[in-house]
Amino acid sequence: MNGYEIKHLAEIYDQYETETHDVEYLLAKIKESGIQNVLEPFCGTGRILLPIAEAGCRITGLDGSDGMLNFLKEKAKLLSEQARNRIALKLAECHRCD
């Protein structure tokens, strides 16, 4: 079992991962370049994914933890319907295959 499958770990992760400077930078670059579709591997609880969806981009989030994705789905319920419709989530391991 992946440690992130334990519900409380996703909640703790969310409490400690509160930086936003990277999100602000990414949003500026997305706006500047006109990007409309984004892929975010390791999307976790949506710290980056949710603001991108709110900004108007379609975004697909990949994560290897069903627990993290379930936590993200609960948070996404707080978004507008339009923003929620721009989000696709996939349970997938993101690692290098040799």
VEXDREN-2710 file (C-alpha; in Angstrom, 1 decimal):
% VEXDREN-2710
k/r/px/py/pz
1/MET/0.0/0.0/0.0
2/ASN/1.2/3.5/-0.9
3/GLY/1.5/5.7/2.2
4/TYR/-0.7/8.3/0.5
5/GLU/-3.6/5.9/0.5
6/ILE/-4.2/6.7/4.1
7/LYS/-6.8/9.5/4.1
8/HIS/-5.2/11.5/6.9
9/LEU/-1.8/11.7/5.0
10/ALA/-3.5/13.6/2.2
11/GLU/-5.0/16.0/4.7
12/ILE/-1.6/16.5/6.4
13/TYR/0.1/17.0/3.0
14/ASP/-2.4/19.7/2.2
15/GLN/-1.8/21.5/5.4
16/TYR/2.0/21.7/4.8
17/GLU/2.1/22.3/1.1
18/THR/0.9/25.9/1.1
19/GLU/3.4/27.7/-1.0
20/THR/1.8/29.6/-3.9
21/HIS/4.7/31.3/-5.7
22/ASP/5.1/28.4/-8.1
23/VAL/1.4/28.4/-8.8
24/GLU/1.4/32.1/-9.5
25/TYR/4.4/31.7/-11.8
26/LEU/2.8/28.8/-13.7
27/LEU/-0.5/30.8/-14.1
28/ALA/1.4/33.7/-15.5
29/LYS/3.3/31.5/-18.0
30/ILE/0.1/29.8/-19.1
31/LYS/-1.6/33.1/-19.7
32/GLU/1.4/34.6/-21.5
33/SER/1.6/31.6/-23.8
34/GLY/-2.1/31.1/-24.4
35/ILE/-1.9/27.4/-23.4
36/GLN/-5.4/25.9/-23.1
37/ASN/-4.6/22.2/-22.2
38/VAL/-2.3/21.2/-19.3
39/LEU/-1.1/17.8/-18.1
40/GLU/0.0/17.7/-14.5
41/PRO/1.8/14.5/-13.3
42/PHE/1.9/13.9/-9.6
43/CYS/-1.1/16.2/-9.1
44/GLY/-1.6/15.1/-5.5
45/THR/-4.4/17.0/-3.7
46/GLY/-4.7/19.7/-6.5
47/ARG/-2.5/22.5/-5.1
48/ILE/-1.6/23.4/-8.6
49/LEU/-4.3/21.7/-10.6
50/LEU/-7.3/23.5/-9.1
51/PRO/-6.1/27.1/-9.7
52/ILE/-5.2/26.2/-13.3
53/ALA/-8.7/24.8/-13.8
54/GLU/-10.2/28.0/-12.2
55/ALA/-8.1/30.1/-14.6
56/GLY/-9.9/28.5/-17.6
57/CYS/-7.6/25.8/-18.8
58/ARG/-8.5/22.2/-19.3
59/ILE/-6.2/20.1/-17.1
60/THR/-5.6/16.4/-16.7
61/GLY/-4.1/15.3/-13.4
62/LEU/-2.2/12.1/-13.0
63/ASP/-1.4/10.6/-9.6
64/GLY/-0.4/7.1/-8.4
65/SER/-2.4/7.5/-5.2
66/ASP/-6.1/6.9/-5.2
67/GLY/-6.2/8.5/-1.7
68/MET/-4.7/11.7/-3.0
69/LEU/-7.1/11.8/-6.0
70/ASN/-10.1/11.2/-3.8
71/PHE/-9.1/14.1/-1.5
72/LEU/-8.7/16.2/-4.7
73/LYS/-12.1/15.2/-5.9
74/GLU/-13.6/16.4/-2.6
75/LYS/-11.8/19.8/-2.9
76/ALA/-12.9/20.1/-6.6
77/LYS/-16.6/20.0/-5.5
78/LEU/-16.1/23.5/-4.1
79/LEU/-15.3/24.9/-7.6
80/SER/-17.8/26.2/-10.1
81/GLU/-19.3/23.7/-12.4
82/GLN/-17.4/25.2/-15.3
83/ALA/-14.0/24.7/-13.5
84/ARG/-14.9/21.2/-12.5
85/ASN/-15.8/20.3/-16.1
86/ARG/-12.3/21.3/-17.2
87/ILE/-10.7/18.7/-14.9
88/ALA/-9.9/15.1/-15.8
89/LEU/-8.2/12.9/-13.2
90/LYS/-6.4/9.6/-13.9
91/LEU/-5.0/7.1/-11.5
92/ALA/-1.6/6.4/-13.0
93/GLU/2.0/5.8/-11.9
94/CYS/4.3/8.4/-13.3
95/HIS/7.7/7.0/-13.5
96/ARG/10.4/6.2/-15.9
97/CYS/10.3/2.8/-17.6
98/ASP/13.6/1.4/-19.0
END
